[in-house]
Amino acid sequence: MLTLLNCDFYRFKKNRSFRSLYILISLLGLVLVLLLKNDIKLGISIIGSLTLFTSPQEVFMAGLDFRKGLGMIVAIMVTLFISEEFSCKTMKLKLIVKKSKYKIYFSKLIEAISIAISIVLVYEIVVIIGGLLGFYNIEELVNIGNIGRLIIGILIYASIGAIICFINMFFQNMFTSIIVSLAYIILNDTFSSIIKIIFTRVNMESLGIMKLLLNTQTNNLYFEIKVINCFQSFLSFLLLTSVIVIVGGKIFESTDINS
């Protein structure tokens, strides 16, 4: 297992696309911070909704809300990284040397979660550093609520990374995985609402569990944050990841690798 993880993270470190991506995300955060410093108000329409960058709080929240753009970047980058192993037949080589399919799947899951978390952290760290350097009043962001939002946001991105991994390992095709992953990001609220309606009608007792499973909705970030919210998000992440590991691992073990 450790050998698989080391190989994956070595490939990750050597991947120039990710280095370029982190530079671009850093520049994005820097540009938005500079706009704040110069009192330039900006509004961008993303996935049909207007996103404003007129205050430190809005710039900070734009990173945590995966519907604002970073979620699509996570979907594309995780898909490209995992699908590369199928297209280059690296996955089959791992099986030839008698690597467990389950261990391979779990390694990809950790990799996907790490990529998702790293993307949001790069953006948020740049935004926070901008405040520390005096580009805006950092005191506007430093409060218990935002610390809680950051924790919940990281857990949401980790959950998104796990879901994108499941999609990739299920379809084993780059084009299909990108389409399905982007559709999930863009239609997340609609998808979650449909699932809630189905489970409410089928089995009321399971609704509590489904609320935890569907706690990847970012609407929770915009309400008052309490310790219980962070705990619920953590439980949601654990439950969702457990389901993905068990169900996804079984599916991957029982199917042939396409490439």
Order of alpha helices (4+ residues) and beta strands (2+ residues): alpha-alpha-beta-beta-alpha-alpha-alpha-alpha-alpha-alpha-alpha-alpha-alpha-alpha
